[in-house]
C-alpha cells in the first residue's frame, strides 16, 4: 500500500553514470491517484510496457515490490523479448497470495482505517520500528493510495494464478527479501519462483522487513546495483 515514495530514500543513491531508473505509479496510486482503470496485475504489466516504449527502451530490467512482484513475473511471459531480468522485492509469486482470514481482515481494514494501516506496517516490519517511524510511513502510504483501487488490486493479487505460465522460464530473477517480513522467506521462495524459474538468485537484508528500499536504502541499492552490473 504505497506509491513511488517508498523508493524515495534510494533516489540519490543510484549511480547515474551506469543506470537510468524510472519509477512508475500504478493507476490509483501517487501521481496517478485519480487515474481510472481495471486495477489488475495484468494492467500494471501493460502500463510498464507502455512506459518503456515511451522512453525508447527496447530492453530493460524491472523491479516489482509486493503485489507488483506478480506484475514483473507477468512480464516474463508477455514481454520475454524485452525484459532482461526481474527483481522481486518482498514480492508475491505468480500463484498469488494465499492468505488467512485473519490476514485478509487486517488488509481489508487497513484500506480505510489509518490506525489499522499503521498496525499493518508494524506487523510487516517485525514490530521493530518506533511509533514515529510507523506514523511517517503510514502517512506516506495514506497520501499515495485510495480505497477503490486498493480493493480492486487486492482482489487481483489474491485471486490471480498464472504460475503454470512461468514454469521453466529462463528470465533471470533476483529476489530481495527482508529478514523481518513475516510474509516472505527463503523457504517460500524456493517452493514457488525457485521451482518455476531456471535462473533464480536470492538475497536477504537482515535489517529490513517488507519495505527493504525504504528501511535499508543503501544496502538495497548496493544489492540491486550489483545484480544489474552483470548486464
PyMOL CGO cylinders between C-alpha atoms (Angstrom):
from pymol import cmd
from pymol.cgo import CYLINDER

trace = [
    CYLINDER, 0.00, 0.00, 0.00, 2.45, 2.60, -1.19, 0.3, 1, 1, 1, 1, 1, 1,
    CYLINDER, 2.45, 2.60, -1.19, 3.42, 4.64, -4.23, 0.3, 1, 1, 1, 1, 1, 1,
    CYLINDER, 3.42, 4.64, -4.23, 6.79, 5.70, -5.68, 0.3, 1, 1, 1, 1, 1, 1,
    CYLINDER, 6.79, 5.70, -5.68, 7.64, 7.42, -2.40, 0.3, 1, 1, 1, 1, 1, 1,
    CYLINDER, 7.64, 7.42, -2.40, 8.58, 4.05, -0.94, 0.3, 1, 1, 1, 1, 1, 1,
    CYLINDER, 8.58, 4.05, -0.94, 11.64, 4.34, -3.18, 0.3, 1, 1, 1, 1, 1, 1,
    CYLINDER, 11.64, 4.34, -3.18, 12.44, 7.98, -2.36, 0.3, 1, 1, 1, 1, 1, 1,
    CYLINDER, 12.44, 7.98, -2.36, 15.26, 7.10, 0.08, 0.3, 1, 1, 1, 1, 1, 1,
    CYLINDER, 15.26, 7.10, 0.08, 17.04, 5.40, -2.84, 0.3, 1, 1, 1, 1, 1, 1,
    CYLINDER, 17.04, 5.40, -2.84, 16.74, 8.31, -5.30, 0.3, 1, 1, 1, 1, 1, 1,
    CYLINDER, 16.74, 8.31, -5.30, 20.14, 9.94, -4.56, 0.3, 1, 1, 1, 1, 1, 1,
    CYLINDER, 20.14, 9.94, -4.56, 21.90, 6.58, -4.25, 0.3, 1, 1, 1, 1, 1, 1,
    CYLINDER, 21.90, 6.58, -4.25, 21.68, 5.24, -7.80, 0.3, 1, 1, 1, 1, 1, 1,
    CYLINDER, 21.68, 5.24, -7.80, 24.83, 5.55, -9.90, 0.3, 1, 1, 1, 1, 1, 1,
    CYLINDER, 24.83, 5.55, -9.90, 23.51, 7.71, -12.74, 0.3, 1, 1, 1, 1, 1, 1,
    CYLINDER, 23.51, 7.71, -12.74, 26.61, 7.02, -14.82, 0.3, 1, 1, 1, 1, 1, 1,
    CYLINDER, 26.61, 7.02, -14.82, 25.53, 3.36, -15.00, 0.3, 1, 1, 1, 1, 1, 1,
    CYLINDER, 25.53, 3.36, -15.00, 21.78, 3.31, -14.59, 0.3, 1, 1, 1, 1, 1, 1,
    CYLINDER, 21.78, 3.31, -14.59, 18.71, 5.15, -15.82, 0.3, 1, 1, 1, 1, 1, 1,
    CYLINDER, 18.71, 5.15, -15.82, 15.83, 4.46, -13.43, 0.3, 1, 1, 1, 1, 1, 1,
    CYLINDER, 15.83, 4.46, -13.43, 12.13, 5.18, -13.96, 0.3, 1, 1, 1, 1, 1, 1,
    CYLINDER, 12.13, 5.18, -13.96, 9.59, 4.89, -11.15, 0.3, 1, 1, 1, 1, 1, 1,
    CYLINDER, 9.59, 4.89, -11.15, 6.03, 4.10, -12.22, 0.3, 1, 1, 1, 1, 1, 1,
    CYLINDER, 6.03, 4.10, -12.22, 2.99, 4.57, -10.01, 0.3, 1, 1, 1, 1, 1, 1,
    CYLINDER, 2.99, 4.57, -10.01, 0.22, 2.05, -10.55, 0.3, 1, 1, 1, 1, 1, 1,
    CYLINDER, 0.22, 2.05, -10.55, -3.13, 3.51, -11.56, 0.3, 1, 1, 1, 1, 1, 1,
    CYLINDER, -3.13, 3.51, -11.56, -4.85, 4.79, -8.44, 0.3, 1, 1, 1, 1, 1, 1,
    CYLINDER, -4.85, 4.79, -8.44, -1.53, 5.42, -6.68, 0.3, 1, 1, 1, 1, 1, 1,
    CYLINDER, -1.53, 5.42, -6.68, 0.65, 8.50, -6.19, 0.3, 1, 1, 1, 1, 1, 1,
    CYLINDER, 0.65, 8.50, -6.19, 0.83, 10.78, -9.22, 0.3, 1, 1, 1, 1, 1, 1,
    CYLINDER, 0.83, 10.78, -9.22, -1.84, 8.62, -10.86, 0.3, 1, 1, 1, 1, 1, 1,
    CYLINDER, -1.84, 8.62, -10.86, -4.16, 8.69, -7.86, 0.3, 1, 1, 1, 1, 1, 1,
    CYLINDER, -4.16, 8.69, -7.86, -7.18, 9.79, -9.90, 0.3, 1, 1, 1, 1, 1, 1,
    CYLINDER, -7.18, 9.79, -9.90, -6.43, 7.70, -12.99, 0.3, 1, 1, 1, 1, 1, 1,
    CYLINDER, -6.43, 7.70, -12.99, -9.09, 5.09, -13.60, 0.3, 1, 1, 1, 1, 1, 1,
    CYLINDER, -9.09, 5.09, -13.60, -8.59, 1.56, -14.83, 0.3, 1, 1, 1, 1, 1, 1,
    CYLINDER, -8.59, 1.56, -14.83, -9.12, -2.12, -14.14, 0.3, 1, 1, 1, 1, 1, 1,
    CYLINDER, -9.12, -2.12, -14.14, -6.64, -2.05, -11.25, 0.3, 1, 1, 1, 1, 1, 1,
    CYLINDER, -6.64, -2.05, -11.25, -5.23, -5.51, -12.00, 0.3, 1, 1, 1, 1, 1, 1,
    CYLINDER, -5.23, -5.51, -12.00, -1.82, -7.15, -12.11, 0.3, 1, 1, 1, 1, 1, 1,
    CYLINDER, -1.82, -7.15, -12.11, -2.16, -7.54, -15.88, 0.3, 1, 1, 1, 1, 1, 1,
    CYLINDER, -2.16, -7.54, -15.88, -2.99, -3.88, -16.42, 0.3, 1, 1, 1, 1, 1, 1,
    CYLINDER, -2.99, -3.88, -16.42, 0.08, -2.78, -14.47, 0.3, 1, 1, 1, 1, 1, 1,
    CYLINDER, 0.08, -2.78, -14.47, 2.20, -5.01, -16.72, 0.3, 1, 1, 1, 1, 1, 1,
    CYLINDER, 2.20, -5.01, -16.72, 0.72, -3.36, -19.80, 0.3, 1, 1, 1, 1, 1, 1,
    CYLINDER, 0.72, -3.36, -19.80, 1.42, 0.08, -18.35, 0.3, 1, 1, 1, 1, 1, 1,
    CYLINDER, 1.42, 0.08, -18.35, 5.04, -0.89, -17.69, 0.3, 1, 1, 1, 1, 1, 1,
    CYLINDER, 5.04, -0.89, -17.69, 5.46, -1.84, -21.34, 0.3, 1, 1, 1, 1, 1, 1,
    CYLINDER, 5.46, -1.84, -21.34, 3.85, 1.42, -22.47, 0.3, 1, 1, 1, 1, 1, 1,
    CYLINDER, 3.85, 1.42, -22.47, 6.23, 3.40, -20.27, 0.3, 1, 1, 1, 1, 1, 1,
    CYLINDER, 6.23, 3.40, -20.27, 9.27, 1.52, -21.57, 0.3, 1, 1, 1, 1, 1, 1,
    CYLINDER, 9.27, 1.52, -21.57, 8.16, 2.12, -25.16, 0.3, 1, 1, 1, 1, 1, 1,
    CYLINDER, 8.16, 2.12, -25.16, 7.62, 5.84, -24.49, 0.3, 1, 1, 1, 1, 1, 1,
    CYLINDER, 7.62, 5.84, -24.49, 11.17, 6.04, -23.11, 0.3, 1, 1, 1, 1, 1, 1,
    CYLINDER, 11.17, 6.04, -23.11, 12.60, 4.23, -26.13, 0.3, 1, 1, 1, 1, 1, 1,
    CYLINDER, 12.60, 4.23, -26.13, 13.72, 1.23, -24.07, 0.3, 1, 1, 1, 1, 1, 1,
    CYLINDER, 13.72, 1.23, -24.07, 13.76, -1.93, -26.16, 0.3, 1, 1, 1, 1, 1, 1,
    CYLINDER, 13.76, -1.93, -26.16, 15.49, -3.89, -23.37, 0.3, 1, 1, 1, 1, 1, 1,
    CYLINDER, 15.49, -3.89, -23.37, 15.13, -3.22, -19.66, 0.3, 1, 1, 1, 1, 1, 1,
    CYLINDER, 15.13, -3.22, -19.66, 15.14, -4.68, -16.15, 0.3, 1, 1, 1, 1, 1, 1,
    CYLINDER, 15.14, -4.68, -16.15, 12.05, -4.43, -13.94, 0.3, 1, 1, 1, 1, 1, 1,
    CYLINDER, 12.05, -4.43, -13.94, 11.73, -4.16, -10.16, 0.3, 1, 1, 1, 1, 1, 1,
    CYLINDER, 11.73, -4.16, -10.16, 8.48, -5.22, -8.52, 0.3, 1, 1, 1, 1, 1, 1,
    CYLINDER, 8.48, -5.22, -8.52, 7.65, -4.80, -4.84, 0.3, 1, 1, 1, 1, 1, 1,
    CYLINDER, 7.65, -4.80, -4.84, 4.94, -6.75, -3.02, 0.3, 1, 1, 1, 1, 1, 1,
    CYLINDER, 4.94, -6.75, -3.02, 1.92, -7.13, -5.36, 0.3, 1, 1, 1, 1, 1, 1,
    CYLINDER, 1.92, -7.13, -5.36, 3.88, -5.78, -8.35, 0.3, 1, 1, 1, 1, 1, 1,
    CYLINDER, 3.88, -5.78, -8.35, 6.22, -8.72, -7.91, 0.3, 1, 1, 1, 1, 1, 1,
    CYLINDER, 6.22, -8.72, -7.91, 3.42, -10.56, -9.70, 0.3, 1, 1, 1, 1, 1, 1,
    CYLINDER, 3.42, -10.56, -9.70, 3.49, -7.90, -12.40, 0.3, 1, 1, 1, 1, 1, 1,
    CYLINDER, 3.49, -7.90, -12.40, 7.17, -8.41, -13.18, 0.3, 1, 1, 1, 1, 1, 1,
    CYLINDER, 7.17, -8.41, -13.18, 6.59, -12.16, -13.43, 0.3, 1, 1, 1, 1, 1, 1,
    CYLINDER, 6.59, -12.16, -13.43, 3.71, -11.43, -15.82, 0.3, 1, 1, 1, 1, 1, 1,
    CYLINDER, 3.71, -11.43, -15.82, 6.21, -9.52, -17.95, 0.3, 1, 1, 1, 1, 1, 1,
    CYLINDER, 6.21, -9.52, -17.95, 8.47, -12.59, -18.21, 0.3, 1, 1, 1, 1, 1, 1,
    CYLINDER, 8.47, -12.59, -18.21, 5.57, -14.20, -20.08, 0.3, 1, 1, 1, 1, 1, 1,
    CYLINDER, 5.57, -14.20, -20.08, 4.16, -11.26, -22.03, 0.3, 1, 1, 1, 1, 1, 1,
    CYLINDER, 4.16, -11.26, -22.03, 7.42, -9.42, -22.78, 0.3, 1, 1, 1, 1, 1, 1,
    CYLINDER, 7.42, -9.42, -22.78, 10.17, -12.02, -22.57, 0.3, 1, 1, 1, 1, 1, 1,
    CYLINDER, 10.17, -12.02, -22.57, 11.95, -10.46, -25.54, 0.3, 1, 1, 1, 1, 1, 1,
    CYLINDER, 11.95, -10.46, -25.54, 12.10, -7.08, -23.76, 0.3, 1, 1, 1, 1, 1, 1,
    CYLINDER, 12.10, -7.08, -23.76, 12.83, -7.94, -20.14, 0.3, 1, 1, 1, 1, 1, 1,
    CYLINDER, 12.83, -7.94, -20.14, 16.47, -8.73, -19.39, 0.3, 1, 1, 1, 1, 1, 1,
    CYLINDER, 16.47, -8.73, -19.39, 15.87, -9.65, -15.76, 0.3, 1, 1, 1, 1, 1, 1,
    CYLINDER, 15.87, -9.65, -15.76, 13.35, -9.07, -13.00, 0.3, 1, 1, 1, 1, 1, 1,
    CYLINDER, 13.35, -9.07, -13.00, 13.98, -8.03, -9.41, 0.3, 1, 1, 1, 1, 1, 1,
    CYLINDER, 13.98, -8.03, -9.41, 11.34, -9.16, -6.93, 0.3, 1, 1, 1, 1, 1, 1,
    CYLINDER, 11.34, -9.16, -6.93, 11.33, -7.24, -3.64, 0.3, 1, 1, 1, 1, 1, 1,
    CYLINDER, 11.33, -7.24, -3.64, 9.35, -8.78, -0.76, 0.3, 1, 1, 1, 1, 1, 1,
    CYLINDER, 9.35, -8.78, -0.76, 7.13, -9.90, -3.60, 0.3, 1, 1, 1, 1, 1, 1,
    CYLINDER, 7.13, -9.90, -3.60, 4.22, -12.21, -4.26, 0.3, 1, 1, 1, 1, 1, 1,
    CYLINDER, 4.22, -12.21, -4.26, 4.70, -15.23, -6.52, 0.3, 1, 1, 1, 1, 1, 1,
    CYLINDER, 4.70, -15.23, -6.52, 2.79, -15.75, -9.76, 0.3, 1, 1, 1, 1, 1, 1,
    CYLINDER, 2.79, -15.75, -9.76, 0.37, -18.00, -7.86, 0.3, 1, 1, 1, 1, 1, 1,
    CYLINDER, 0.37, -18.00, -7.86, -0.89, -15.00, -5.89, 0.3, 1, 1, 1, 1, 1, 1,
    CYLINDER, -0.89, -15.00, -5.89, -1.32, -14.59, -2.16, 0.3, 1, 1, 1, 1, 1, 1,
    CYLINDER, -1.32, -14.59, -2.16, -2.92, -17.38, -0.17, 0.3, 1, 1, 1, 1, 1, 1,
    CYLINDER, -2.92, -17.38, -0.17, -3.88, -15.53, 3.00, 0.3, 1, 1, 1, 1, 1, 1,
    CYLINDER, -3.88, -15.53, 3.00, -5.65, -16.50, 6.20, 0.3, 1, 1, 1, 1, 1, 1,
    CYLINDER, -5.65, -16.50, 6.20, -8.99, -14.97, 7.17, 0.3, 1, 1, 1, 1, 1, 1,
    CYLINDER, -8.99, -14.97, 7.17, -7.20, -13.03, 9.91, 0.3, 1, 1, 1, 1, 1, 1,
    CYLINDER, -7.20, -13.03, 9.91, -4.67, -11.60, 7.46, 0.3, 1, 1, 1, 1, 1, 1,
    CYLINDER, -4.67, -11.60, 7.46, -7.42, -10.76, 4.97, 0.3, 1, 1, 1, 1, 1, 1,
    CYLINDER, -7.42, -10.76, 4.97, -9.35, -8.83, 7.61, 0.3, 1, 1, 1, 1, 1, 1,
    CYLINDER, -9.35, -8.83, 7.61, -6.22, -6.90, 8.62, 0.3, 1, 1, 1, 1, 1, 1,
    CYLINDER, -6.22, -6.90, 8.62, -5.59, -5.95, 4.99, 0.3, 1, 1, 1, 1, 1, 1,
    CYLINDER, -5.59, -5.95, 4.99, -9.21, -5.02, 4.32, 0.3, 1, 1, 1, 1, 1, 1,
    CYLINDER, -9.21, -5.02, 4.32, -9.44, -2.88, 7.45, 0.3, 1, 1, 1, 1, 1, 1,
    CYLINDER, -9.44, -2.88, 7.45, -6.13, -1.18, 6.64, 0.3, 1, 1, 1, 1, 1, 1,
    CYLINDER, -6.13, -1.18, 6.64, -7.58, 0.12, 3.39, 0.3, 1, 1, 1, 1, 1, 1,
    CYLINDER, -7.58, 0.12, 3.39, -9.87, 2.60, 5.16, 0.3, 1, 1, 1, 1, 1, 1,
    CYLINDER, -9.87, 2.60, 5.16, -8.64, 2.78, 8.78, 0.3, 1, 1, 1, 1, 1, 1,
    CYLINDER, -8.64, 2.78, 8.78, -5.48, 4.82, 9.38, 0.3, 1, 1, 1, 1, 1, 1,
    CYLINDER, -5.48, 4.82, 9.38, -4.71, 3.19, 12.72, 0.3, 1, 1, 1, 1, 1, 1,
    CYLINDER, -4.71, 3.19, 12.72, -5.03, -0.29, 11.25, 0.3, 1, 1, 1, 1, 1, 1,
    CYLINDER, -5.03, -0.29, 11.25, -2.79, 0.81, 8.35, 0.3, 1, 1, 1, 1, 1, 1,
    CYLINDER, -2.79, 0.81, 8.35, -0.12, 1.63, 10.94, 0.3, 1, 1, 1, 1, 1, 1,
    CYLINDER, -0.12, 1.63, 10.94, -0.66, -1.74, 12.63, 0.3, 1, 1, 1, 1, 1, 1,
    CYLINDER, -0.66, -1.74, 12.63, -0.21, -3.48, 9.28, 0.3, 1, 1, 1, 1, 1, 1,
    CYLINDER, -0.21, -3.48, 9.28, 3.09, -1.67, 8.71, 0.3, 1, 1, 1, 1, 1, 1,
    CYLINDER, 3.09, -1.67, 8.71, 4.20, -2.63, 12.22, 0.3, 1, 1, 1, 1, 1, 1,
    CYLINDER, 4.20, -2.63, 12.22, 3.39, -6.29, 11.52, 0.3, 1, 1, 1, 1, 1, 1,
    CYLINDER, 3.39, -6.29, 11.52, 5.12, -6.15, 8.14, 0.3, 1, 1, 1, 1, 1, 1,
    CYLINDER, 5.12, -6.15, 8.14, 8.34, -4.82, 9.69, 0.3, 1, 1, 1, 1, 1, 1,
    CYLINDER, 8.34, -4.82, 9.69, 8.50, -7.35, 12.51, 0.3, 1, 1, 1, 1, 1, 1,
    CYLINDER, 8.50, -7.35, 12.51, 7.48, -4.96, 15.32, 0.3, 1, 1, 1, 1, 1, 1,
    CYLINDER, 7.48, -4.96, 15.32, 10.96, -3.44, 15.27, 0.3, 1, 1, 1, 1, 1, 1,
    CYLINDER, 10.96, -3.44, 15.27, 10.28, 0.20, 14.39, 0.3, 1, 1, 1, 1, 1, 1,
    CYLINDER, 10.28, 0.20, 14.39, 9.48, 3.17, 16.62, 0.3, 1, 1, 1, 1, 1, 1,
    CYLINDER, 9.48, 3.17, 16.62, 6.00, 4.66, 16.61, 0.3, 1, 1, 1, 1, 1, 1,
    CYLINDER, 6.00, 4.66, 16.61, 7.19, 7.87, 14.91, 0.3, 1, 1, 1, 1, 1, 1,
    CYLINDER, 7.19, 7.87, 14.91, 8.67, 5.86, 12.06, 0.3, 1, 1, 1, 1, 1, 1,
    CYLINDER, 8.67, 5.86, 12.06, 5.47, 3.84, 11.68, 0.3, 1, 1, 1, 1, 1, 1,
    CYLINDER, 5.47, 3.84, 11.68, 3.38, 7.00, 11.62, 0.3, 1, 1, 1, 1, 1, 1,
    CYLINDER, 3.38, 7.00, 11.62, 5.59, 8.55, 8.94, 0.3, 1, 1, 1, 1, 1, 1,
    CYLINDER, 5.59, 8.55, 8.94, 5.33, 5.54, 6.64, 0.3, 1, 1, 1, 1, 1, 1,
    CYLINDER, 5.33, 5.54, 6.64, 1.61, 5.23, 7.38, 0.3, 1, 1, 1, 1, 1, 1,
    CYLINDER, 1.61, 5.23, 7.38, 1.04, 8.86, 6.40, 0.3, 1, 1, 1, 1, 1, 1,
    CYLINDER, 1.04, 8.86, 6.40, 3.07, 8.37, 3.22, 0.3, 1, 1, 1, 1, 1, 1,
    CYLINDER, 3.07, 8.37, 3.22, 1.02, 5.28, 2.42, 0.3, 1, 1, 1, 1, 1, 1,
    CYLINDER, 1.02, 5.28, 2.42, -2.29, 7.05, 3.01, 0.3, 1, 1, 1, 1, 1, 1,
    CYLINDER, -2.29, 7.05, 3.01, -1.29, 10.04, 0.88, 0.3, 1, 1, 1, 1, 1, 1,
    CYLINDER, -1.29, 10.04, 0.88, -0.43, 7.85, -2.09, 0.3, 1, 1, 1, 1, 1, 1,
    CYLINDER, -0.43, 7.85, -2.09, -3.41, 5.48, -2.18, 0.3, 1, 1, 1, 1, 1, 1,
    CYLINDER, -3.41, 5.48, -2.18, -7.21, 5.49, -2.34, 0.3, 1, 1, 1, 1, 1, 1,
    CYLINDER, -7.21, 5.49, -2.34, -9.84, 2.99, -1.33, 0.3, 1, 1, 1, 1, 1, 1,
    CYLINDER, -9.84, 2.99, -1.33, -11.42, 1.79, -4.60, 0.3, 1, 1, 1, 1, 1, 1,
    CYLINDER, -11.42, 1.79, -4.60, -8.15, 0.90, -6.37, 0.3, 1, 1, 1, 1, 1, 1,
    CYLINDER, -8.15, 0.90, -6.37, -6.82, -0.85, -3.25, 0.3, 1, 1, 1, 1, 1, 1,
    CYLINDER, -6.82, -0.85, -3.25, -9.92, -3.04, -3.04, 0.3, 1, 1, 1, 1, 1, 1,
    CYLINDER, -9.92, -3.04, -3.04, -9.65, -3.96, -6.73, 0.3, 1, 1, 1, 1, 1, 1,
    CYLINDER, -9.65, -3.96, -6.73, -5.91, -4.63, -6.60, 0.3, 1, 1, 1, 1, 1, 1,
    CYLINDER, -5.91, -4.63, -6.60, -6.39, -6.85, -3.56, 0.3, 1, 1, 1, 1, 1, 1,
    CYLINDER, -6.39, -6.85, -3.56, -8.94, -8.92, -5.47, 0.3, 1, 1, 1, 1, 1, 1,
    CYLINDER, -8.94, -8.92, -5.47, -6.39, -9.24, -8.28, 0.3, 1, 1, 1, 1, 1, 1,
    CYLINDER, -6.39, -9.24, -8.28, -3.37, -10.30, -6.22, 0.3, 1, 1, 1, 1, 1, 1,
    CYLINDER, -3.37, -10.30, -6.22, -5.34, -12.72, -4.09, 0.3, 1, 1, 1, 1, 1, 1,
    CYLINDER, -5.34, -12.72, -4.09, -7.39, -14.16, -6.95, 0.3, 1, 1, 1, 1, 1, 1,
    CYLINDER, -7.39, -14.16, -6.95, -4.89, -14.47, -9.80, 0.3, 1, 1, 1, 1, 1, 1,
    CYLINDER, -4.89, -14.47, -9.80, -2.72, -17.52, -10.50, 0.3, 1, 1, 1, 1, 1, 1,
    CYLINDER, -2.72, -17.52, -10.50, -0.62, -17.75, -13.66, 0.3, 1, 1, 1, 1, 1, 1,
    CYLINDER, -0.62, -17.75, -13.66, 2.15, -19.91, -12.17, 0.3, 1, 1, 1, 1, 1, 1,
    CYLINDER, 2.15, -19.91, -12.17, 1.59, -22.57, -14.85, 0.3, 1, 1, 1, 1, 1, 1,
    CYLINDER, 1.59, -22.57, -14.85, 2.67, -20.00, -17.45, 0.3, 1, 1, 1, 1, 1, 1,
    CYLINDER, 2.67, -20.00, -17.45, 6.08, -19.33, -15.89, 0.3, 1, 1, 1, 1, 1, 1,
    CYLINDER, 6.08, -19.33, -15.89, 7.17, -22.95, -15.49, 0.3, 1, 1, 1, 1, 1, 1,
    CYLINDER, 7.17, -22.95, -15.49, 10.67, -23.33, -16.92, 0.3, 1, 1, 1, 1, 1, 1,
    CYLINDER, 10.67, -23.33, -16.92, 11.01, -19.62, -17.70, 0.3, 1, 1, 1, 1, 1, 1,
    CYLINDER, 11.01, -19.62, -17.70, 14.65, -18.68, -18.33, 0.3, 1, 1, 1, 1, 1, 1,
    CYLINDER, 14.65, -18.68, -18.33, 14.43, -14.96, -17.50, 0.3, 1, 1, 1, 1, 1, 1,
    CYLINDER, 14.43, -14.96, -17.50, 16.97, -14.19, -14.73, 0.3, 1, 1, 1, 1, 1, 1,
    CYLINDER, 16.97, -14.19, -14.73, 15.21, -13.49, -11.45, 0.3, 1, 1, 1, 1, 1, 1,
    CYLINDER, 15.21, -13.49, -11.45, 16.78, -11.69, -8.47, 0.3, 1, 1, 1, 1, 1, 1,
    CYLINDER, 16.78, -11.69, -8.47, 14.83, -11.90, -5.21, 0.3, 1, 1, 1, 1, 1, 1,
    CYLINDER, 14.83, -11.90, -5.21, 15.38, -9.47, -2.32, 0.3, 1, 1, 1, 1, 1, 1,
    CYLINDER, 15.38, -9.47, -2.32, 13.79, -10.46, 0.98, 0.3, 1, 1, 1, 1, 1, 1,
    CYLINDER, 13.79, -10.46, 0.98, 13.60, -8.64, 4.29, 0.3, 1, 1, 1, 1, 1, 1,
    CYLINDER, 13.60, -8.64, 4.29, 14.55, -10.85, 7.23, 0.3, 1, 1, 1, 1, 1, 1,
    CYLINDER, 14.55, -10.85, 7.23, 11.79, -9.29, 9.35, 0.3, 1, 1, 1, 1, 1, 1,
    CYLINDER, 11.79, -9.29, 9.35, 9.00, -9.63, 6.79, 0.3, 1, 1, 1, 1, 1, 1,
    CYLINDER, 9.00, -9.63, 6.79, 6.50, -12.23, 8.09, 0.3, 1, 1, 1, 1, 1, 1,
    CYLINDER, 6.50, -12.23, 8.09, 5.17, -12.80, 4.58, 0.3, 1, 1, 1, 1, 1, 1,
    CYLINDER, 5.17, -12.80, 4.58, 8.48, -13.71, 2.93, 0.3, 1, 1, 1, 1, 1, 1,
    CYLINDER, 8.48, -13.71, 2.93, 11.07, -16.42, 3.47, 0.3, 1, 1, 1, 1, 1, 1,
    CYLINDER, 11.07, -16.42, 3.47, 13.75, -18.32, 1.59, 0.3, 1, 1, 1, 1, 1, 1,
    CYLINDER, 13.75, -18.32, 1.59, 11.69, -21.49, 2.02, 0.3, 1, 1, 1, 1, 1, 1,
    CYLINDER, 11.69, -21.49, 2.02, 8.60, -19.97, 0.38, 0.3, 1, 1, 1, 1, 1, 1,
    CYLINDER, 8.60, -19.97, 0.38, 10.75, -18.56, -2.40, 0.3, 1, 1, 1, 1, 1, 1,
    CYLINDER, 10.75, -18.56, -2.40, 12.31, -21.95, -3.12, 0.3, 1, 1, 1, 1, 1, 1,
    CYLINDER, 12.31, -21.95, -3.12, 8.90, -23.61, -3.20, 0.3, 1, 1, 1, 1, 1, 1,
    CYLINDER, 8.90, -23.61, -3.20, 7.47, -21.08, -5.67, 0.3, 1, 1, 1, 1, 1, 1,
    CYLINDER, 7.47, -21.08, -5.67, 9.61, -18.99, -8.03, 0.3, 1, 1, 1, 1, 1, 1,
    CYLINDER, 9.61, -18.99, -8.03, 12.67, -21.07, -7.13, 0.3, 1, 1, 1, 1, 1, 1,
    CYLINDER, 12.67, -21.07, -7.13, 10.91, -24.14, -8.51, 0.3, 1, 1, 1, 1, 1, 1,
    CYLINDER, 10.91, -24.14, -8.51, 9.40, -22.41, -11.54, 0.3, 1, 1, 1, 1, 1, 1,
    CYLINDER, 9.40, -22.41, -11.54, 12.24, -20.29, -12.95, 0.3, 1, 1, 1, 1, 1, 1,
    CYLINDER, 12.24, -20.29, -12.95, 15.53, -21.65, -14.25, 0.3, 1, 1, 1, 1, 1, 1,
    CYLINDER, 15.53, -21.65, -14.25, 17.77, -18.79, -13.08, 0.3, 1, 1, 1, 1, 1, 1,
    CYLINDER, 17.77, -18.79, -13.08, 17.00, -17.54, -9.55, 0.3, 1, 1, 1, 1, 1, 1,
    CYLINDER, 17.00, -17.54, -9.55, 19.19, -15.76, -7.00, 0.3, 1, 1, 1, 1, 1, 1,
    CYLINDER, 19.19, -15.76, -7.00, 18.02, -14.78, -3.51, 0.3, 1, 1, 1, 1, 1, 1,
    CYLINDER, 18.02, -14.78, -3.51, 19.44, -12.22, -1.07, 0.3, 1, 1, 1, 1, 1, 1,
    CYLINDER, 19.44, -12.22, -1.07, 18.16, -11.42, 2.43, 0.3, 1, 1, 1, 1, 1, 1,
    CYLINDER, 18.16, -11.42, 2.43, 18.52, -7.98, 4.02, 0.3, 1, 1, 1, 1, 1, 1,
    CYLINDER, 18.52, -7.98, 4.02, 18.85, -8.57, 7.75, 0.3, 1, 1, 1, 1, 1, 1,
    CYLINDER, 18.85, -8.57, 7.75, 17.76, -5.08, 8.81, 0.3, 1, 1, 1, 1, 1, 1,
    CYLINDER, 17.76, -5.08, 8.81, 14.64, -4.94, 6.67, 0.3, 1, 1, 1, 1, 1, 1,
    CYLINDER, 14.64, -4.94, 6.67, 11.06, -6.12, 6.75, 0.3, 1, 1, 1, 1, 1, 1,
    CYLINDER, 11.06, -6.12, 6.75, 8.51, -5.74, 3.94, 0.3, 1, 1, 1, 1, 1, 1,
    CYLINDER, 8.51, -5.74, 3.94, 9.97, -2.44, 2.67, 0.3, 1, 1, 1, 1, 1, 1,
    CYLINDER, 9.97, -2.44, 2.67, 13.71, -3.04, 2.02, 0.3, 1, 1, 1, 1, 1, 1,
    CYLINDER, 13.71, -3.04, 2.02, 14.10, 0.00, -0.23, 0.3, 1, 1, 1, 1, 1, 1,
    CYLINDER, 14.10, 0.00, -0.23, 12.62, 2.26, 2.45, 0.3, 1, 1, 1, 1, 1, 1,
    CYLINDER, 12.62, 2.26, 2.45, 14.14, 0.59, 5.52, 0.3, 1, 1, 1, 1, 1, 1,
    CYLINDER, 14.14, 0.59, 5.52, 17.65, -0.13, 4.22, 0.3, 1, 1, 1, 1, 1, 1,
    CYLINDER, 17.65, -0.13, 4.22, 18.07, 2.02, 1.08, 0.3, 1, 1, 1, 1, 1, 1,
    CYLINDER, 18.07, 2.02, 1.08, 21.88, 1.91, 0.87, 0.3, 1, 1, 1, 1, 1, 1,
    CYLINDER, 21.88, 1.91, 0.87, 22.04, -1.86, 1.25, 0.3, 1, 1, 1, 1, 1, 1,
    CYLINDER, 22.04, -1.86, 1.25, 19.14, -2.26, -1.17, 0.3, 1, 1, 1, 1, 1, 1,
    CYLINDER, 19.14, -2.26, -1.17, 20.70, -0.13, -3.91, 0.3, 1, 1, 1, 1, 1, 1,
    CYLINDER, 20.70, -0.13, -3.91, 24.03, -1.89, -3.43, 0.3, 1, 1, 1, 1, 1, 1,
    CYLINDER, 24.03, -1.89, -3.43, 22.43, -5.31, -3.91, 0.3, 1, 1, 1, 1, 1, 1,
    CYLINDER, 22.43, -5.31, -3.91, 20.36, -4.33, -6.92, 0.3, 1, 1, 1, 1, 1, 1,
    CYLINDER, 20.36, -4.33, -6.92, 23.23, -2.38, -8.47, 0.3, 1, 1, 1, 1, 1, 1,
    CYLINDER, 23.23, -2.38, -8.47, 25.50, -5.41, -8.15, 0.3, 1, 1, 1, 1, 1, 1,
    CYLINDER, 25.50, -5.41, -8.15, 22.91, -7.55, -9.92, 0.3, 1, 1, 1, 1, 1, 1,
    CYLINDER, 22.91, -7.55, -9.92, 22.35, -5.04, -12.73, 0.3, 1, 1, 1, 1, 1, 1,
    CYLINDER, 22.35, -5.04, -12.73, 26.08, -4.52, -13.28, 0.3, 1, 1, 1, 1, 1, 1,
    CYLINDER, 26.08, -4.52, -13.28, 26.33, -8.05, -14.64, 0.3, 1, 1, 1, 1, 1, 1,
    CYLINDER, 26.33, -8.05, -14.64, 24.47, -7.00, -17.79, 0.3, 1, 1, 1, 1, 1, 1,
]
cmd.load_cgo(trace, "trace")
